[in-house]
Amino acid sequence: MATILENGLIQFEDGQILYSDTPIDGQRFMELQTLLPRINPVIGRSAMVGFPFISGGGGGAGTPGARGADGVPGATGPQGVTGPGAGAQGATGIQGQTGIQGQTGAGIQGMTGTGGATGAQGATGPLNPHDIFASDRVVDPAGNGTDLTLAAAIAALPASGGTIYVKAGTYPIAATMVLPLKNVRIIGAGSNGNSQSDPNATIFNLQGNAISLFQTAAGGGGTTFASYYFSDFEVIGQSLIGQSFIEAPMGVLGSTIICERVNVNTIQNIILNTAGVDLDVTFRDSVLDPRTANASFWNSATPNGELLWDHVAATMVLNGSPIAISGGPDWTVIASYVGGPAGFSTYNVKSINWVDFFLGKLNDKAQVTVTSAISTIVSCQFIGVTLIINTTLFFCSNSWFSGSSTGVNAQVTCNGVAGTGNMNFHGVNFDASGAIASNGLVIGGITNVAITGCQFEGHSADGIHITGTSTISVTGCRFAETVPLNETTTTITGRYTGNTGFDNSVIQGPDTVVEEFRRKDVTGGTTVDALTAVFTHTNAKGLAGAGAIKNTGGNSLTIRRTGTDAFGVSDFQEDTVLAGAAFTWPMDTALGTALPSFTVFTVSVRSTTPGSPTTFNLHHASTGAY
């Protein structure tokens, strides 16, 4: 009988192994019949049924016929038992997919090593503003929350404060809601710009009520401060006087207020700081659109507080004469915009720190006055805006002024404090297109003013207008002006280098230096009997230059030129200039025994005949003078 070997092969009784090409005669077929039910019961039953018709009575084996063509290969069978002999190592096959992780071995788990130090706590992720389950109270007028109204939810907050989630919908507001002296978060379902009917937004509607939506807590005493956070809702009114978003009444303490994605429109005041307290207010990713006469973004009784705009789009419309900001907060603006269809508005602030700010439109007129603190402007654009700086420290760079507001004489006026200051303008464009102001930049009595790489174009009077006792440098600027720069008094000390279009400037400061030439200009001077010095120029390394005087009166004058040379020798030369005559001098000829180049050079004048004064004009320039 045939048997199945340990390696899975079938061996007939005569010792022959069954392979795919082994001939099967009747005897061998009979031997296989007993094995088929073990190999495959279905095949076994089929073979047994067909047996009488296949057997042929067990006749002897005939001569093997020729081998037929190979059939189509069948599916790969299961892996057989490994044979006794070791065959040659085959080529390494392609790496198969990683198998399922085996079970852990029976060995004993080693001891856990000493734990490392705990790492620093990572920053807490932001709170999902629409996570109802993170809120202490949920407002839903349909009753699917903890409260039907926002006022009820505020009143129900615990002593520590908490978060109120207000579901989408429009909420009519008939009375101001007083915020407790707690940390309060009010979060809506969303906002959609200036939409007043979005079913997916949370909207607070003041209707026809001249009220504030919120009022900060009064009293408290000590140093207690409240913190309020608002996000993802809209506030709308009916453009009524007295409608406000947030009001700080008399007697309140300072509060911190943060608004994110809060849109406010058609009311009078965004922030009404009645008491002038030190509020700290931030608007981020918000739209502000007050629309009444005397509308304001910030209305305060006294200069106080801090206002931050970060990505805010705001509008100031033509209604009366809106005071957009009063009471002077410190105003910081980042990547924001203020425009409107037309009109004139004013902004009175303690300081400005603006980056990427666009203020104004073609028909808008606005005036910004900075009163007291360090201020900066970087990468901003202004249309129809006049800027008045009444502070001592100011920096402006990479910005553009086009046009101006009404009733002023300059696009930018720097008043500062007489005799003090430190102001810098770098890469600023003063464009007179549409300007009502006659000057680009006015500097009044300020020291340490530096203007570099700026452009002045098209003003009816002066590009730069300087008054008072000022010290100023202008370097690398371009002028397309009738009068590029005007020193209006002799108390100005300027240094002007590398500028283009500077030729028609008016220079009066006796110590002013133009293109490394120190100039002295006198118009309408009058002689006296005593010899009087007109100017003195010095440079230890030597001077060069020339000058001229014209006698414009009816009597003669005497001019004395005194020089000190590099050897320490001083001498002079006098000349008489008759009435109506002129006299010129170089600085490269000897004055008596003093030899050029001179380290000190002085020009003095007197009346030639005592008691007979005359008038004169004088112009002189020295290189390297100081």
VENKANOR-V831852 format. One record per residue. N is the residue number from 1. RES is the residue in one small letter. PHI is phi in whole degrees, 0 to 359 (NA if undefined). NEAR is the number of other ideal C-beta (glycine too) atoms within 10 Angstrom. D_FIRST is the distance of its C-alpha to the first C-alpha in Angstrom with 1 decimal. Layout:
N_RES_PHI_NEAR_D_FIRST, N_RES_PHI_NEAR_D_FIRST
//
This chain:
1_m_NA_10_0.0, 2_a_290_18_3.8, 3_t_228_12_6.5, 4_i_260_13_10.2, 5_l_284_12_12.5, 6_e_296_9_16.0, 7_n_274_10_17.7, 8_g_94_13_15.9, 9_l_281_14_14.1, 10_i_256_18_10.5, 11_q_239_14_8.8, 12_f_284_17_6.4, 13_e_299_11_5.1, 14_d_277_9_8.8, 15_g_92_6_10.2, 16_q_288_13_11.6, 17_i_274_10_12.6, 18_l_276_17_12.9, 19_y_244_8_16.7, 20_s_295_7_19.1, 21_d_249_8_19.9, 22_t_284_11_16.5, 23_p_296_12_16.5, 24_i_245_12_13.9, 25_d_263_13_13.8, 26_g_300_16_12.8, 27_q_299_15_9.5, 28_r_292_18_8.5, 29_f_296_16_10.3, 30_m_297_14_8.4, 31_e_294_19_5.1, 32_l_288_18_7.9, 33_q_302_15_9.6, 34_t_287_12_8.1, 35_l_266_15_9.2, 36_l_301_16_12.5, 37_p_300_14_14.5, 38_r_284_9_14.1, 39_i_283_11_15.3, 40_n_204_11_18.0, 41_p_301_10_18.6, 42_v_295_9_21.0, 43_i_296_11_18.8, 44_g_299_17_16.1, 45_r_294_12_18.7, 46_s_296_12_20.1, 47_a_296_16_16.9, 48_m_293_12_16.4, 49_v_297_9_20.1, 50_g_277_10_19.9, 51_f_301_12_16.9, 52_p_298_9_19.2, 53_f_272_7_21.3, 54_i_258_9_18.7, 55_s_300_13_16.4, 56_g_72_9_19.3, 57_g_80_6_18.0, 58_g_76_10_15.2, 59_g_297_10_17.8, 60_g_291_7_17.3, 61_a_288_11_17.3, 62_g_277_9_20.8, 63_t_292_5_22.7, 64_p_303_8_22.0, 65_g_283_7_24.8, 66_a_296_4_27.1, 67_r_293_8_26.1, 68_g_287_7_27.6, 69_a_294_4_29.9, 70_d_298_8_28.6, 71_g_285_7_28.5, 72_v_295_4_30.4, 73_p_302_6_28.9, 74_g_280_7_27.3, 75_a_294_4_28.3, 76_t_299_6_27.4, 77_g_281_7_24.3, 78_p_292_5_24.3, 79_q_299_7_24.7, 80_g_283_10_21.5, 81_v_290_10_21.3, 82_t_299_11_23.6, 83_g_292_12_22.0, 84_p_290_7_23.0, 85_g_268_5_25.5, 86_a_272_7_28.8, 87_g_281_7_29.7, 88_a_293_4_33.3, 89_q_297_6_35.3, 90_g_281_6_35.6, 91_a_295_4_38.9, 92_t_296_6_40.0, 93_g_282_6_39.4, 94_i_294_4_42.1, 95_q_302_6_43.0, 96_g_279_6_41.4, 97_q_292_4_43.2, 98_t_297_6_44.0, 99_g_284_6_41.4, 100_i_293_5_42.4, 101_q_304_6_44.3, 102_g_288_6_42.1, 103_q_290_6_43.1, 104_t_296_7_45.8, 105_g_297_7_44.6, 106_a_279_5_45.0, 107_g_294_6_48.0, 108_i_282_6_51.4, 109_q_296_7_53.7, 110_g_292_6_56.6, 111_m_289_6_60.2, 112_t_292_6_62.0, 113_g_290_6_64.5, 114_t_297_5_68.3, 115_g_292_6_69.1, 116_g_285_6_71.1, 117_a_295_5_74.5, 118_t_292_6_74.5, 119_g_290_6_75.2, 120_a_296_6_78.3, 121_q_294_6_78.1, 122_g_290_6_77.5, 123_a_294_6_80.0, 124_t_291_6_79.5, 125_g_294_6_78.3, 126_p_292_6_80.8, 127_l_287_14_81.0, 128_n_294_10_79.7, 129_p_296_19_82.9, 130_h_255_16_81.2, 131_d_276_11_79.2, 132_i_300_15_80.6, 133_f_288_7_78.8, 134_a_272_13_80.6, 135_s_263_22_83.9, 136_d_278_17_86.1, 137_r_225_21_87.5, 138_v_232_17_86.5, 139_v_260_24_89.1, 140_d_210_17_88.2, 141_p_295_15_90.9, 142_a_278_8_88.2, 143_g_94_8_87.6, 144_n_267_9_84.1, 145_g_202_18_85.3, 146_t_272_16_87.4, 147_d_218_19_90.7, 148_l_273_13_92.3, 149_t_228_16_94.7, 150_l_293_22_94.9, 151_a_300_17_98.0, 152_a_294_13_96.3, 153_a_294_25_93.4, 154_i_297_22_95.8, 155_a_294_13_97.7, 156_a_269_13_94.5, 157_l_295_19_93.3, 158_p_290_9_93.1, 159_a_298_7_95.7, 160_s_277_8_93.4, 161_g_89_19_93.2, 162_g_157_17_90.0, 163_t_248_21_88.3, 164_i_242_24_89.0, 165_y_259_26_86.8, 166_v_248_26_88.6, 167_k_294_17_86.4, 168_a_300_17_87.2, 169_g_147_16_90.2, 170_t_258_16_94.0, 171_y_248_17_96.0, 172_p_294_12_99.7, 173_i_244_21_101.7, 174_a_251_10_105.1, 175_a_215_9_105.9, 176_t_295_17_105.3, 177_m_262_18_102.5, 178_v_273_17_103.5, 179_l_279_22_100.8, 180_p_288_16_100.8, 181_l_280_19_101.4, 182_k_220_17_97.6, 183_n_270_16_94.8, 184_v_238_22_93.8, 185_r_239_21_91.2, 186_i_240_27_91.4, 187_i_236_25_88.5, 188_g_264_27_88.3, 189_a_274_20_85.5, 190_g_145_18_86.8, 191_s_221_24_89.8, 192_n_220_15_90.3, 193_g_61_12_93.4, 194_n_259_14_96.4, 195_s_295_15_94.6, 196_q_246_13_96.2, 197_s_215_8_93.6, 198_d_287_16_90.1, 199_p_292_11_88.0, 200_n_264_11_85.7, 201_a_253_21_88.5, 202_t_263_25_90.4, 203_i_234_25_94.1, 204_f_256_22_97.2, 205_n_251_18_100.1, 206_l_285_24_103.6, 207_q_54_13_104.9, 208_g_263_10_108.7, 209_n_262_18_109.1, 210_a_276_14_111.0, 211_i_227_19_108.9, 212_s_265_27_106.5, 213_l_293_24_102.8, 214_f_236_23_102.5, 215_q_227_19_105.1, 216_t_289_25_104.3, 217_a_293_21_105.0, 218_a_262_14_108.6, 219_g_74_9_109.7, 220_g_110_14_107.4, 221_g_68_7_109.7, 222_g_60_6_108.8, 223_t_243_7_106.3, 224_t_287_12_103.8, 225_f_234_15_102.3, 226_a_251_20_99.9, 227_s_235_14_97.0, 228_y_237_22_96.1, 229_y_234_18_93.2, 230_f_234_24_93.0, 231_s_205_22_90.3, 232_d_60_22_89.0, 233_f_207_25_91.7, 234_e_240_25_94.8, 235_v_234_27_98.4, 236_i_230_23_100.7, 237_g_225_27_104.3, 238_q_232_15_107.0, 239_s_56_17_109.0, 240_l_257_17_111.4, 241_i_298_13_113.6, 242_g_99_15_112.4, 243_q_274_28_108.7, 244_s_223_26_106.7, 245_f_279_25_103.2, 246_i_231_24_103.8, 247_e_238_21_107.2, 248_a_251_29_108.3, 249_p_281_17_111.4, 250_m_298_10_114.2, 251_g_84_12_113.3, 252_v_274_22_109.6, 253_l_271_21_107.9, 254_g_294_18_106.0, 255_s_225_21_102.5, 256_t_255_15_99.5, 257_i_234_22_98.3, 258_i_238_17_95.2, 259_c_236_26_94.5, 260_e_235_17_91.3, 261_r_54_20_90.7, 262_v_251_23_93.8, 263_n_248_23_95.8, 264_v_233_30_99.4, 265_n_208_21_101.7, 266_t_56_20_104.9, 267_i_229_29_106.5, 268_q_271_25_109.4, 269_n_242_24_108.2, 270_i_282_28_104.8, 271_i_239_27_106.0, 272_l_247_23_109.2, 273_n_266_27_110.3, 274_t_302_19_113.3, 275_a_272_21_113.9, 276_g_67_16_113.2, 277_v_279_20_110.7, 278_d_276_15_108.3, 279_l_281_24_105.3, 280_d_239_17_102.3, 281_v_240_23_100.7, 282_t_235_18_97.7, 283_f_244_26_96.6, 284_r_227_17_93.3, 285_d_53_16_91.7, 286_s_234_23_94.4, 287_v_240_19_96.8, 288_l_239_25_100.4, 289_d_217_20_102.8, 290_p_289_28_106.0, 291_r_220_21_108.2, 292_t_213_21_111.7, 293_a_298_13_115.1, 294_n_59_17_115.1, 295_a_295_28_111.3, 296_s_209_24_109.9, 297_f_274_27_106.7, 298_w_209_24_108.4, 299_n_235_22_111.7, 300_s_232_24_113.0, 301_a_287_15_116.4, 302_t_221_12_116.4, 303_p_294_17_114.6, 304_n_190_18_111.5, 305_g_93_24_107.7, 306_e_229_17_104.8, 307_l_234_24_103.2, 308_l_240_19_100.0, 309_w_247_24_98.6, 310_d_229_16_95.2, 311_h_58_16_94.1, 312_v_246_22_96.6, 313_a_251_17_98.0, 314_a_230_22_101.4, 315_t_225_18_104.2, 316_m_236_27_107.9, 317_v_266_20_109.6, 318_l_278_16_113.3, 319_n_213_17_114.7, 320_g_66_14_118.0, 321_s_235_11_117.9, 322_p_297_26_114.7, 323_i_264_17_114.7, 324_a_300_25_111.0, 325_i_222_23_111.1, 326_s_228_21_114.0, 327_g_79_20_114.4, 328_g_47_24_112.9, 329_p_281_26_109.3, 330_d_282_20_107.5, 331_w_249_25_105.5, 332_t_253_19_102.3, 333_v_229_24_100.5, 334_i_231_15_97.2, 335_a_47_13_96.0, 336_s_227_24_98.1, 337_y_216_18_100.4, 338_v_228_24_103.7, 339_g_216_18_105.2, 340_g_169_23_107.0, 341_p_289_11_108.9, 342_a_182_12_112.3, 343_g_117_18_114.9, 344_f_229_17_116.0, 345_s_225_29_114.4, 346_t_238_18_115.1, 347_y_229_25_112.8, 348_n_246_21_114.5, 349_v_227_23_112.2, 350_k_287_20_112.6, 351_s_209_20_110.1, 352_i_230_25_107.5, 353_n_224_18_104.3, 354_w_244_23_102.8, 355_v_227_15_99.8, 356_d_58_16_98.8, 357_f_243_24_101.2, 358_f_248_18_102.6, 359_l_233_25_105.8, 360_g_109_24_107.9, 361_k_220_20_107.9, 362_l_303_12_110.3, 363_n_261_15_112.7, 364_d_283_24_112.1, 365_k_226_23_114.7, 366_a_220_26_113.8, 367_q_233_20_115.6, 368_v_249_24_113.8, 369_t_242_18_115.9, 370_v_255_24_114.5, 371_t_258_15_116.8, 372_s_211_14_116.0, 373_a_235_17_112.7, 374_i_302_16_110.6, 375_s_222_23_109.0, 376_t_220_17_106.6, 377_i_226_26_105.6, 378_v_225_16_102.6, 379_s_55_14_101.3, 380_c_241_23_103.2, 381_q_226_16_104.8, 382_f_229_24_108.0, 383_i_236_22_109.8, 384_g_68_26_113.2, 385_v_243_24_113.1, 386_t_247_26_115.8, 387_l_245_28_114.9, 388_i_243_17_117.5, 389_i_253_26_116.7, 390_n_252_15_119.0, 391_t_221_20_117.2, 392_t_263_20_117.3, 393_l_237_17_113.7, 394_f_209_26_111.9, 395_f_225_16_109.2, 396_c_222_26_108.3, 397_s_216_17_105.9, 398_n_49_14_104.0, 399_s_228_23_105.6, 400_w_221_16_107.7, 401_f_250_28_110.8, 402_s_230_19_111.8, 403_g_74_23_114.9, 404_s_197_31_116.5, 405_s_275_22_117.8, 406_t_271_11_121.4, 407_g_71_11_124.5, 408_v_229_20_123.4, 409_n_248_15_124.4, 410_a_203_26_121.0, 411_q_291_29_117.3, 412_v_228_27_116.9, 413_t_240_21_119.7, 414_c_248_25_119.4, 415_n_266_20_122.2, 416_g_58_25_120.8, 417_v_244_12_123.3, 418_a_309_13_126.3, 419_g_81_13_125.9, 420_t_229_12_122.3, 421_g_128_23_118.8, 422_n_202_15_115.9, 423_m_233_23_114.6, 424_n_227_16_112.1, 425_f_237_25_111.4, 426_h_225_17_108.7, 427_g_64_17_107.4, 428_v_254_25_109.1, 429_n_256_16_110.3, 430_f_255_29_113.6, 431_d_253_19_113.8, 432_a_277_24_116.9, 433_s_304_10_115.3, 434_g_74_13_116.6, 435_a_283_23_118.3, 436_i_269_17_121.4, 437_a_293_24_121.9, 438_s_272_17_124.1, 439_n_239_26_122.5, 440_g_279_31_118.9, 441_l_229_28_119.1, 442_v_248_25_122.0, 443_i_247_29_122.3, 444_g_239_20_125.0, 445_g_65_20_126.2, 446_i_240_26_122.8, 447_t_267_18_122.0, 448_n_59_16_118.9, 449_v_256_23_117.8, 450_a_239_16_115.4, 451_i_236_24_114.5, 452_t_227_17_112.0, 453_g_61_15_110.3, 454_c_259_25_111.7, 455_q_230_18_113.0, 456_f_233_28_116.2, 457_e_212_16_117.0, 458_g_81_15_119.6, 459_h_281_27_121.6, 460_s_288_13_125.2, 461_a_249_17_126.6, 462_d_236_26_124.7, 463_g_291_29_121.1, 464_i_237_30_121.7, 465_h_242_23_124.8, 466_i_243_27_125.9, 467_t_229_17_128.5, 468_g_67_16_129.8, 469_t_269_16_129.1, 470_s_238_26_125.7, 471_t_239_20_123.7, 472_i_215_23_121.3, 473_s_235_15_119.2, 474_v_232_28_117.9, 475_t_226_15_115.5, 476_g_63_14_113.5, 477_c_259_26_114.4, 478_r_245_17_115.1, 479_f_238_26_118.2, 480_a_232_15_119.1, 481_e_227_25_122.2, 482_t_295_12_125.9, 483_v_236_17_126.4, 484_p_300_25_123.2, 485_l_218_29_124.5, 486_n_229_21_127.7, 487_e_277_26_129.1, 488_t_277_16_131.7, 489_t_221_13_133.5, 490_t_274_15_134.3, 491_t_266_16_132.4, 492_i_257_23_129.1, 493_t_242_17_127.3, 494_g_238_24_124.7, 495_r_224_19_122.5, 496_y_235_25_121.2, 497_t_221_15_119.0, 498_g_67_13_116.8, 499_n_263_21_117.6, 500_t_247_12_118.0, 501_g_69_16_120.7, 502_f_261_20_122.7, 503_d_298_8_126.1, 504_n_268_12_128.0, 505_s_290_22_127.4, 506_v_257_15_130.3, 507_i_245_21_130.5, 508_q_235_19_133.1, 509_g_298_23_131.7, 510_p_295_19_133.7, 511_d_251_18_130.6, 512_t_288_22_128.2, 513_v_242_22_126.2, 514_v_240_18_125.1, 515_e_49_13_122.8, 516_e_69_14_123.9, 517_f_259_17_127.5, 518_r_272_24_129.5, 519_r_250_25_131.9, 520_k_226_24_135.2, 521_d_234_18_136.7, 522_v_232_19_140.0, 523_t_238_12_141.5, 524_g_76_8_145.0, 525_g_291_17_145.7, 526_t_230_15_149.3, 527_t_278_23_151.2, 528_v_231_11_153.4, 529_d_292_13_156.0, 530_a_280_9_153.8, 531_l_294_15_151.1, 532_t_235_14_147.8, 533_a_289_11_144.4, 534_v_272_19_142.2, 535_f_199_20_139.0, 536_t_224_15_137.7, 537_h_246_26_134.5, 538_t_225_16_133.0, 539_n_192_18_130.2, 540_a_297_10_130.2, 541_k_267_8_128.5, 542_g_111_14_131.2, 543_l_241_23_132.1, 544_a_217_18_132.5, 545_g_155_22_133.8, 546_a_198_13_136.8, 547_g_201_23_138.9, 548_a_208_12_141.8, 549_i_227_24_144.5, 550_k_236_15_146.6, 551_n_279_24_150.0, 552_t_261_17_150.0, 553_g_258_17_153.3, 554_g_259_11_157.0, 555_n_236_16_157.6, 556_s_281_18_156.3, 557_l_228_28_153.7, 558_t_245_16_152.9, 559_i_247_24_149.3, 560_r_243_18_148.3, 561_r_249_21_145.1, 562_t_245_21_144.3, 563_g_230_25_141.6, 564_t_241_17_140.2, 565_d_266_19_138.5, 566_a_293_14_135.8, 567_f_268_10_138.6, 568_g_87_8_139.8, 569_v_273_15_143.0, 570_s_242_17_144.2, 571_d_203_15_146.8, 572_f_214_13_147.7, 573_q_216_15_149.4, 574_e_248_13_151.4, 575_d_221_12_152.0, 576_t_257_12_154.1, 577_v_243_19_152.7, 578_l_287_13_155.4, 579_a_303_15_155.2, 580_g_80_12_152.7, 581_a_264_12_151.5, 582_a_230_13_148.1, 583_f_218_17_147.0, 584_t_240_10_143.7, 585_w_214_19_142.4, 586_p_268_10_139.6, 587_m_242_22_138.2, 588_d_247_12_138.0, 589_t_240_11_141.8, 590_a_293_14_143.7, 591_l_246_22_145.6, 592_g_64_13_148.6, 593_t_267_11_147.1, 594_a_275_23_143.7, 595_l_253_15_141.2, 596_p_287_17_138.1, 597_s_279_18_135.4, 598_f_272_28_136.5, 599_t_267_19_134.5, 600_v_224_17_136.8, 601_f_222_27_138.6, 602_t_232_18_141.0, 603_v_243_20_143.0, 604_s_232_18_146.1, 605_v_224_24_148.8, 606_r_205_18_152.3, 607_s_288_21_155.3, 608_t_296_21_157.4, 609_t_254_13_160.6, 610_p_306_10_160.7, 611_g_83_7_160.9, 612_s_236_15_159.7, 613_p_289_17_155.9, 614_t_214_22_153.7, 615_t_248_17_150.2, 616_f_204_22_147.3, 617_n_241_15_143.7, 618_l_222_19_141.6, 619_h_221_16_138.1, 620_h_213_24_136.5, 621_a_218_21_133.0, 622_s_236_24_131.9, 623_t_275_17_128.5, 624_g_72_18_126.9, 625_a_281_23_129.3, 626_y_211_12_128.5
//
